[in-house]
């Protein structure tokens, strides 16, 4: 049972180094994002910075949806050009 709990714990949470590896970025980048409150949500557990794997996956999907190359609704080439307002002097 203890092995199952440990396995579940390891599968649910990653420390900063393992989260960076999971995302394919350097630990320093993830550290800087955390400091600037830019990256995926994290929390402290027993004094260690931890990331929930489900939160990492959700964050990645949100980044993908915010990118016009991945989200057709944001693609500027698929939208009608906006006409400029005439300037009056």
Buried (B, 14 or more C-beta within 10 A) or exposed (E): EEEEEEEEEEEEBBBBEBBBBBBEEEBEEBBEBBEEEEBBEBEEEEEEBBBBBEBBEEBEEEEEEEEEEEEEEEEEEEEEEEEEEEEEE
